[in-house]
Amino acid sequence: MMPMNDQRGYDRPIEVNENIYWVGFHEERSNLHCNPFLIVAGDQAVLIDGGSRPDFAVVMMKILQTGIAPEQIIALIYHHVDPDLCGSMSNMVDICANPELIILSEPDNNIFLSYYLEKDKRALLRSIDDYGGEFNFGGRNLQFFKTPYAHNAGSFVTYDGQTKTVFSSDLFGSLSTHWDLFIELEDDCYLCEDYSHCVRQKKYCPLRDILAFHKSVVPSEKSLRYAMDVIGDLEVEMIAPQHGSIFKKKKDIRFIIKKLRTLQGVGIDSF
């Protein structure tokens, strides 16, 4: 596994793929590393899982540092309804000041997302179903694939065909005791059977945290298996979760999909 870096350099946006920027933050109280992503196409942008209300200023500063003005953001995408993703929604709506702005999510989510907004702003909510499961802007196409109960009823993932990136929300994420924006596994990791004792004597194994996180936040083995089947059918070159670290190595991605698809003791199935 690649060495875990310190936090220097993470005070600015980072281009993680072609015109895709990490604009995330570290929630120290919960130790969650949260990863909002800004996708830019021409003079327009889409923000994915914009983040919590207390960290709104951090995210917006990084958006501005990419050169994108708030009024250029035409859509806010929210993969589920948790406040670490959605808490700053009303702030984002107010500062974007774009008359064409929409908020995109799954119908089951929109019922609850409406409570993050003033009543006169709830008309901005749109269903991914209304757009035929995709959204086009600036010549870029985003596709939406539903992953119900992984971890909310209305959960889904977003696929950017231009870079073959899956924005996976909580899937592939972790509550990491050590963190870097990117993870790359060593060959030994594919054969390891005990993630509490690294054969290379490394002090930290991210796989242990990833598997534990999914056991905690996903309701059942069936819902996690279904989600992995959905993502496994896509041509994927990068996994960008809302928590934890990004995967950009195809072999790692296939390995993690297999591990999560067969993971036991998930949610209610741990009883």
N, C-alpha and C positions, 0 to 999 in steps of 0.2 A: 504494500500500500504506500502511496505517496506520503511524505511527511506532512503533518499538519502545520500550516503556516500560522504566524501570529496575525493580529487583526490590522496591521498596517496596510493601507491601500484600500480597505473596505469602507473608507469614509467618502468615497466617490463612486459614481456609477461605473459598472464594468460591462463592456460589450462581450457577451458570452457566446454569441453567434452573430451571423450577418444581420445587423440592425436590430438585435435583441439585446436589451440592456437590463442587467440586474440593478435594481434600485432598492435593495433590501436593508434590513436592520437586525440588530440583536436585542431581543427583549430580555434584559438581564434578570428581571425578577423571576420569570418562568424558565429562563435559559433557552427560550425558543429562538432559533435563527430563522427569520421570516424573509421570504424571497418574492416580493412583488417584481414583475417583469414588464418592461415597456417595449413594445414592438413598433418600429417606425417604418413607414412606407411613404416615400415622397415627403409631402408636407403634412402628413397625418400620422397619428399614433393611437395605439390601443394600450390600455393599462390592464394588467391581469393581477387580480387579488391584491388590491391596493394597500391593504394593511390596516393596522389598528389606529384608533384615534390619537392616543398619546404619541405615536411615532409618525403622525402625518407630516410634520415639518421636516423630518429627516428624509422621508420618501420624496416629498415635493422638491426639496433642495437638490436631490440627486437627479430628479427629472429635469429640472432647469439646467443642471450641469451637462446634460446630454445635448443641449441646444434646442430642446423642444419647449415651446411655450404652452401653458395649460390650455389655452383656447384651441390648440392643435389636436388635443385629445378628443377623439370622436366617439369612443366607446370604453366603458368600464366593464370588464368581465369578472364575474364572481362565481367560483366553482362550487362553493357551498356557503352556509350562512353563519359560520363562526366569526366572532368579533375580531379575531386576529387578522382576518381577511377583510372584513367589511366595516369595521368600526369607524373608519375615516370616510365612509361613503358620502355623507352629507358635506363634509369639508371639500372633498374632491368635486362634487357637483357644483358647489358655490364658486370655487376658484377657477374651474375650467371655463365657465361662462360661454360655452359654445351652444348656440341654439339648436345644433344638430346632434348634441350629445345624447347617447342612449346608454342604458344599463342592461347588460345581457346576462341572463342566467336561465336555469331550468325552471319550468312552471312551479314545481313543488317548492323551489327555493324562494320564488318571488313573493309568495304569501308572507314569508318571514322577513325578507329583505325590505319590504315596504316599511317596516317598523324602524329602520335606520334613517328614514327620510321624513322631512316635513310633508304634510298631506298634499300640498300643491306641487311637490316634486315627484310624487309616486307615478305620475304618467310617463316618466322616463323609463320605467321598467319594461323590458321586452323579453319575450321568450325565445330561446334558441330554436324552438319548433317553428316559430313564425318566419324564421329565416331559412327554413329547410335544412337546419343543422349545419349551416356554414355562414361565414361573414366575410365579405370582400371589402377591402379598402386600399386605396392607393396602388392597385394592381396586385395586392397580396391577398391570399385566400387562407382563412382559418376554418377548420372543420371541428365540429363538436361531436363527441362520442360519449354516450351516457354510461356511467358506471354506478348504478343505483346501490345505495347502502354501503358505499365505499368512500366516505364513511357516512354520509347523510342520504336520505331517500332521493334527493335531487342532485346527487353528485354526478359530475361529468368531467372529462378532460378535453383540452384544446390541442389540436394538431396543426402545426404550421408546415404545410407541404414544401415551402421554399427551402427550409433548412432541415426538414424531417425531425422537427422537435415536438415532443409531447410535454405540454404544461400539465403536470399530473396532480396538482393540488397536494393533498396529504399523502397520496400514494407515492412510494419510493422515498418518503421523508423519514425523519428521525428526530428525536430529542437528544441531541448529541452532547456528550460530555467534553469532546474535543470537536473542533469544526474547521473546515476549509470550504471554500466555495465549490471546489471540484474534488471528486473522489476518483481514483484509479486503483483497481485491485492488482495485486501480484498473482502470478500463476498459482502459488501455493494456496491462495484463498479458495480456489475452485475445488480443492481436494480436502480442505479442512473440515473436520467434524466436531470441533470443540472451539467455539469462538471466544471462550474465556481463557484459552491458553494458545497464544500465537506460536507457531512453529519457528518463526523468525525472532521470537522473544521481543516483539514490539509491545509497548505498554498499552496501546489502544487499538481496538478493532471496531470499525464503524458498522460492520455487519451485525454485531450483537445488538447495537442500538437500533438499527433499522428493523430487525425482526421483532424486537420487543415493542417498538412503537406501533407496528401494525397489529400486533396481538392486543394492544391496548385500545386503539382508536377505531379499528374496523369491527363491525358487529359480529361477523361470522366468517368461517372458512369459505362458505359458498359465495358470499358477496365478493370476497377478495379473489377467489378463483375466477369468478365471472369477469371481474375488472382486468385481471391479467390476460385472460383470453381476448378481451377487446383490444388491449394495447399490443398483445403479441401478434395480432393480425396486421398491424401497421408496420410500415418501413420506418424504423426509428434509428436516428443517429445521435439524438440527445434527449435525455430525460431531465426536465427542469421542475423539481418539486417545490412546493410552497414552503416547506421546512427542510432543514438538512442541506445536503450537497447535490451538485449537478453531476450526472454521469454522461460522459461523451465517448466512451469506448464501447464499441458494439458488443464485444465479447462480454463485458461487464453487464451490459443491459440485458442480454439474453440470459445470463446467469442469475441476475436478480429477479427477473420475471419468473424463471423456473423455481427459485427458492420461495418466492412469495406465493406462487400458484399452489405449491405443495405444503405450505406452512400449516402446522397444526396448532391447536390451542388458541385460536383466534376468537376474541370476543366471547360470546355466549358458549362457544365450543370448548372453552377452557374449563367449564364447570363439569 
